[in-house]
Amino acid sequence: MYNYLRRAEAAFSSHAAAREATLAFITGGSQSSKRYASALFHWECFLGQSWHGFKTLEKSLGVVIYKKGEGAVEERLNHLYNQMKHVESRIENGQLPTGGNVPVWLSNSGLQSVDAEMTFAETAEILKDVAKWADILQHPKSAPEKLVDA
């Protein structure tokens, strides 16, 4: 439970920092590469912390996060996270866009890669899911019955 709650807290912190850095990039006058890199870094942290939290639930409690192929936002979270994590092999295999140098980038609507995307609104959905599980797990006495209903 502690490991999940730790990841949940980090996902929320990273999301807040990512939003702030993205707004600074958009509204900062010139769209500098430094501001872009900062925003992207915080979004990468959000993806990683959210995914690791979900994997903790999956491994420790047997929770099914998503069913492969159904296109759930959690599945796309996994795709984006894996693309970030395996950037070196993606470069070697030519799996970045022409002239691109990052596996996940910002678009007008959210986060994107060559084969997955997540809107900014969907990042909020991820946080709602993270919060739902955190709420269940922070009450150890009632968690077992709430897990059955989740």
LUMLOKE-238302 format. One record per residue (C-alpha): residue in one letter; residue number from 1; chain; y, x negated, z. Coordinates in Angstrom, 1 decimal. Layout:
BEGIN
mimar code:A&pos:NUM&unit:A&yy:Y&xx:X&zz:Z;
...
This chain:
BEGIN
mimar code:M&pos:1&unit:A&yy:0.0&xx:0.0&zz:0.0;
mimar code:Y&pos:2&unit:A&yy:2.4&xx:-2.8&zz:0.9;
mimar code:N&pos:3&unit:A&yy:1.9&xx:-4.5&zz:-2.5;
mimar code:Y&pos:4&unit:A&yy:2.7&xx:-1.3&zz:-4.3;
mimar code:L&pos:5&unit:A&yy:5.8&xx:-0.6&zz:-2.2;
mimar code:R&pos:6&unit:A&yy:7.0&xx:-4.1&zz:-2.8;
mimar code:R&pos:7&unit:A&yy:6.6&xx:-3.7&zz:-6.5;
mimar code:A&pos:8&unit:A&yy:8.3&xx:-0.3&zz:-6.4;
mimar code:E&pos:9&unit:A&yy:11.3&xx:-1.7&zz:-4.6;
mimar code:A&pos:10&unit:A&yy:11.5&xx:-4.5&zz:-7.1;
mimar code:A&pos:11&unit:A&yy:11.3&xx:-2.0&zz:-10.1;
mimar code:F&pos:12&unit:A&yy:14.2&xx:0.0&zz:-8.7;
mimar code:S&pos:13&unit:A&yy:16.3&xx:-3.1&zz:-8.1;
mimar code:S&pos:14&unit:A&yy:15.5&xx:-4.5&zz:-11.5;
mimar code:H&pos:15&unit:A&yy:16.3&xx:-1.2&zz:-13.2;
mimar code:A&pos:16&unit:A&yy:19.7&xx:-1.0&zz:-11.4;
mimar code:A&pos:17&unit:A&yy:20.5&xx:-4.6&zz:-12.4;
mimar code:A&pos:18&unit:A&yy:19.4&xx:-4.0&zz:-16.0;
mimar code:R&pos:19&unit:A&yy:21.6&xx:-0.9&zz:-16.3;
mimar code:E&pos:20&unit:A&yy:24.6&xx:-2.8&zz:-14.9;
mimar code:A&pos:21&unit:A&yy:24.0&xx:-5.8&zz:-17.2;
mimar code:T&pos:22&unit:A&yy:23.5&xx:-3.6&zz:-20.2;
mimar code:L&pos:23&unit:A&yy:26.7&xx:-1.8&zz:-19.5;
mimar code:A&pos:24&unit:A&yy:28.5&xx:-5.1&zz:-19.1;
mimar code:F&pos:25&unit:A&yy:27.1&xx:-6.2&zz:-22.5;
mimar code:I&pos:26&unit:A&yy:28.2&xx:-3.0&zz:-24.2;
mimar code:T&pos:27&unit:A&yy:31.6&xx:-2.7&zz:-22.6;
mimar code:G&pos:28&unit:A&yy:32.5&xx:-6.4&zz:-22.2;
mimar code:G&pos:29&unit:A&yy:34.7&xx:-6.7&zz:-25.2;
mimar code:S&pos:30&unit:A&yy:32.7&xx:-9.2&zz:-27.3;
mimar code:Q&pos:31&unit:A&yy:29.0&xx:-8.7&zz:-27.1;
mimar code:S&pos:32&unit:A&yy:28.1&xx:-12.2&zz:-25.9;
mimar code:S&pos:33&unit:A&yy:24.7&xx:-13.6&zz:-26.1;
mimar code:K&pos:34&unit:A&yy:25.0&xx:-14.5&zz:-22.4;
mimar code:R&pos:35&unit:A&yy:25.5&xx:-10.9&zz:-21.5;
mimar code:Y&pos:36&unit:A&yy:22.7&xx:-9.8&zz:-23.8;
mimar code:A&pos:37&unit:A&yy:20.3&xx:-12.4&zz:-22.3;
mimar code:S&pos:38&unit:A&yy:21.2&xx:-11.2&zz:-18.8;
mimar code:A&pos:39&unit:A&yy:20.5&xx:-7.5&zz:-19.7;
mimar code:L&pos:40&unit:A&yy:17.2&xx:-8.4&zz:-21.4;
mimar code:F&pos:41&unit:A&yy:16.1&xx:-10.5&zz:-18.5;
mimar code:H&pos:42&unit:A&yy:16.6&xx:-7.6&zz:-16.0;
mimar code:W&pos:43&unit:A&yy:14.8&xx:-5.2&zz:-18.3;
mimar code:E&pos:44&unit:A&yy:11.9&xx:-7.6&zz:-18.6;
mimar code:C&pos:45&unit:A&yy:11.8&xx:-7.8&zz:-14.8;
mimar code:F&pos:46&unit:A&yy:11.8&xx:-4.0&zz:-14.6;
mimar code:L&pos:47&unit:A&yy:8.9&xx:-3.8&zz:-17.1;
mimar code:G&pos:48&unit:A&yy:6.9&xx:-6.4&zz:-15.2;
mimar code:Q&pos:49&unit:A&yy:7.5&xx:-5.0&zz:-11.7;
mimar code:S&pos:50&unit:A&yy:6.7&xx:-1.4&zz:-12.8;
mimar code:W&pos:51&unit:A&yy:3.6&xx:-2.4&zz:-14.6;
mimar code:H&pos:52&unit:A&yy:2.3&xx:-4.6&zz:-11.8;
mimar code:G&pos:53&unit:A&yy:2.9&xx:-1.7&zz:-9.4;
mimar code:F&pos:54&unit:A&yy:0.9&xx:0.7&zz:-11.5;
mimar code:K&pos:55&unit:A&yy:-1.9&xx:-1.9&zz:-11.9;
mimar code:T&pos:56&unit:A&yy:-2.0&xx:-2.3&zz:-8.1;
mimar code:L&pos:57&unit:A&yy:-2.6&xx:1.5&zz:-7.8;
mimar code:E&pos:58&unit:A&yy:-5.2&xx:1.4&zz:-10.5;
mimar code:K&pos:59&unit:A&yy:-7.1&xx:-1.5&zz:-9.0;
mimar code:S&pos:60&unit:A&yy:-6.8&xx:-0.6&zz:-5.3;
mimar code:L&pos:61&unit:A&yy:-7.0&xx:3.2&zz:-5.4;
mimar code:G&pos:62&unit:A&yy:-8.7&xx:3.9&zz:-8.7;
mimar code:V&pos:63&unit:A&yy:-5.7&xx:5.8&zz:-10.0;
mimar code:V&pos:64&unit:A&yy:-5.7&xx:6.4&zz:-13.7;
mimar code:I&pos:65&unit:A&yy:-2.3&xx:5.4&zz:-15.0;
mimar code:Y&pos:66&unit:A&yy:-2.7&xx:6.7&zz:-18.6;
mimar code:K&pos:67&unit:A&yy:-5.4&xx:7.5&zz:-21.1;
mimar code:K&pos:68&unit:A&yy:-5.4&xx:5.1&zz:-24.0;
mimar code:G&pos:69&unit:A&yy:-4.1&xx:6.5&zz:-27.2;
mimar code:E&pos:70&unit:A&yy:-2.3&xx:9.5&zz:-25.8;
mimar code:G&pos:71&unit:A&yy:1.1&xx:7.8&zz:-26.2;
mimar code:A&pos:72&unit:A&yy:2.2&xx:8.2&zz:-22.6;
mimar code:V&pos:73&unit:A&yy:5.3&xx:6.4&zz:-21.5;
mimar code:E&pos:74&unit:A&yy:3.1&xx:4.3&zz:-19.2;
mimar code:E&pos:75&unit:A&yy:1.1&xx:3.2&zz:-22.2;
mimar code:R&pos:76&unit:A&yy:4.2&xx:2.0&zz:-23.9;
mimar code:L&pos:77&unit:A&yy:5.3&xx:0.3&zz:-20.7;
mimar code:N&pos:78&unit:A&yy:2.0&xx:-1.6&zz:-20.9;
mimar code:H&pos:79&unit:A&yy:2.6&xx:-2.5&zz:-24.5;
mimar code:L&pos:80&unit:A&yy:6.1&xx:-3.8&zz:-23.9;
mimar code:Y&pos:81&unit:A&yy:5.1&xx:-5.7&zz:-20.8;
mimar code:N&pos:82&unit:A&yy:2.1&xx:-7.3&zz:-22.7;
mimar code:Q&pos:83&unit:A&yy:4.4&xx:-8.3&zz:-25.6;
mimar code:M&pos:84&unit:A&yy:6.7&xx:-10.0&zz:-23.2;
mimar code:K&pos:85&unit:A&yy:3.9&xx:-11.7&zz:-21.3;
mimar code:H&pos:86&unit:A&yy:2.2&xx:-13.0&zz:-24.5;
mimar code:V&pos:87&unit:A&yy:5.3&xx:-14.1&zz:-26.4;
mimar code:E&pos:88&unit:A&yy:3.9&xx:-17.5&zz:-27.3;
mimar code:S&pos:89&unit:A&yy:0.9&xx:-16.0&zz:-29.1;
mimar code:R&pos:90&unit:A&yy:3.2&xx:-13.4&zz:-30.8;
mimar code:I&pos:91&unit:A&yy:5.3&xx:-16.2&zz:-32.1;
mimar code:E&pos:92&unit:A&yy:2.2&xx:-18.1&zz:-33.4;
mimar code:N&pos:93&unit:A&yy:0.8&xx:-15.0&zz:-35.0;
mimar code:G&pos:94&unit:A&yy:4.1&xx:-14.0&zz:-36.7;
mimar code:Q&pos:95&unit:A&yy:4.4&xx:-10.8&zz:-34.6;
mimar code:L&pos:96&unit:A&yy:8.2&xx:-11.0&zz:-34.2;
mimar code:P&pos:97&unit:A&yy:10.6&xx:-9.3&zz:-36.5;
mimar code:T&pos:98&unit:A&yy:12.0&xx:-11.4&zz:-39.4;
mimar code:G&pos:99&unit:A&yy:14.6&xx:-13.7&zz:-37.9;
mimar code:G&pos:100&unit:A&yy:13.8&xx:-12.4&zz:-34.4;
mimar code:N&pos:101&unit:A&yy:13.3&xx:-14.6&zz:-31.4;
mimar code:V&pos:102&unit:A&yy:12.3&xx:-12.2&zz:-28.6;
mimar code:P&pos:103&unit:A&yy:9.3&xx:-9.9&zz:-28.4;
mimar code:V&pos:104&unit:A&yy:11.2&xx:-7.1&zz:-26.7;
mimar code:W&pos:105&unit:A&yy:14.9&xx:-6.3&zz:-27.5;
mimar code:L&pos:106&unit:A&yy:17.6&xx:-3.8&zz:-26.8;
mimar code:S&pos:107&unit:A&yy:18.3&xx:-1.0&zz:-29.3;
mimar code:N&pos:108&unit:A&yy:20.9&xx:1.7&zz:-29.1;
mimar code:S&pos:109&unit:A&yy:18.3&xx:4.0&zz:-27.5;
mimar code:G&pos:110&unit:A&yy:16.3&xx:1.7&zz:-25.3;
mimar code:L&pos:111&unit:A&yy:13.8&xx:-1.1&zz:-25.4;
mimar code:Q&pos:112&unit:A&yy:11.9&xx:-1.9&zz:-28.6;
mimar code:S&pos:113&unit:A&yy:9.3&xx:-4.3&zz:-30.0;
mimar code:V&pos:114&unit:A&yy:7.6&xx:-4.4&zz:-33.4;
mimar code:D&pos:115&unit:A&yy:5.1&xx:-1.8&zz:-32.3;
mimar code:A&pos:116&unit:A&yy:6.4&xx:0.0&zz:-29.2;
mimar code:E&pos:117&unit:A&yy:9.6&xx:1.4&zz:-27.8;
mimar code:M&pos:118&unit:A&yy:10.8&xx:3.1&zz:-24.7;
mimar code:T&pos:119&unit:A&yy:14.1&xx:5.0&zz:-24.4;
mimar code:F&pos:120&unit:A&yy:16.5&xx:4.4&zz:-21.5;
mimar code:A&pos:121&unit:A&yy:15.7&xx:8.0&zz:-20.4;
mimar code:E&pos:122&unit:A&yy:12.0&xx:7.1&zz:-20.4;
mimar code:T&pos:123&unit:A&yy:12.7&xx:4.1&zz:-18.1;
mimar code:A&pos:124&unit:A&yy:14.0&xx:6.8&zz:-15.7;
mimar code:E&pos:125&unit:A&yy:10.7&xx:8.6&zz:-16.1;
mimar code:I&pos:126&unit:A&yy:8.9&xx:5.5&zz:-15.1;
mimar code:L&pos:127&unit:A&yy:11.1&xx:5.2&zz:-12.0;
mimar code:K&pos:128&unit:A&yy:10.3&xx:8.9&zz:-11.1;
mimar code:D&pos:129&unit:A&yy:6.6&xx:8.0&zz:-11.3;
mimar code:V&pos:130&unit:A&yy:7.0&xx:4.9&zz:-9.3;
mimar code:A&pos:131&unit:A&yy:8.9&xx:6.9&zz:-6.6;
mimar code:K&pos:132&unit:A&yy:6.2&xx:9.6&zz:-6.6;
mimar code:W&pos:133&unit:A&yy:3.5&xx:7.1&zz:-5.7;
mimar code:A&pos:134&unit:A&yy:5.8&xx:5.3&zz:-3.2;
mimar code:D&pos:135&unit:A&yy:6.4&xx:8.6&zz:-1.4;
mimar code:I&pos:136&unit:A&yy:2.7&xx:9.3&zz:-1.2;
mimar code:L&pos:137&unit:A&yy:1.8&xx:5.8&zz:0.0;
mimar code:Q&pos:138&unit:A&yy:4.6&xx:5.4&zz:2.6;
mimar code:H&pos:139&unit:A&yy:2.8&xx:8.0&zz:4.8;
mimar code:P&pos:140&unit:A&yy:-0.6&xx:6.6&zz:5.5;
mimar code:K&pos:141&unit:A&yy:-1.9&xx:9.6&zz:7.4;
mimar code:S&pos:142&unit:A&yy:-1.3&xx:12.1&zz:4.7;
mimar code:A&pos:143&unit:A&yy:-1.8&xx:9.7&zz:1.7;
mimar code:P&pos:144&unit:A&yy:-5.5&xx:10.5&zz:1.2;
mimar code:E&pos:145&unit:A&yy:-4.9&xx:14.2&zz:0.7;
mimar code:K&pos:146&unit:A&yy:-1.8&xx:13.6&zz:-1.4;
mimar code:L&pos:147&unit:A&yy:-3.8&xx:11.2&zz:-3.6;
mimar code:V&pos:148&unit:A&yy:-6.3&xx:13.9&zz:-4.4;
mimar code:D&pos:149&unit:A&yy:-3.5&xx:16.2&zz:-5.6;
mimar code:A&pos:150&unit:A&yy:-1.7&xx:13.5&zz:-7.6;
